[in-house]
Amino acid sequence: MKTPKISIIICTLDRAPDLEKTLESFRRVQIPEDLSVELVIIDNGSTDYTKNVVDSFGREFFGARIRRLGPDAKSRAVFFRFE
């Protein structure tokens, strides 16, 4: 049986305080060991400290990654694929 993969995608723009709360809540989630989970944060060109929030959270949660896509990030994120 193949291990299911779950992708959690969060789109954000200048919402660092809210993102911080969201990521903190993910720390309490217990993921079954047979699941493969990734967290992808799509930054729509934030000018606040969004990147710092993600960096400080590090890779402890499902190998968190941040992708800065610019002004139309949300629509482009739908079709974006991490390699």
Buried (B, 14 or more C-beta within 10 A) or exposed (E): EEEEEEEBEBBBBBBBEEBBEBBEEBEEEEEEEEEBBBBBBBBBBBEBBBBEBBEEBEEEBBEBEBBEBEEEBEEBBEEEEEE
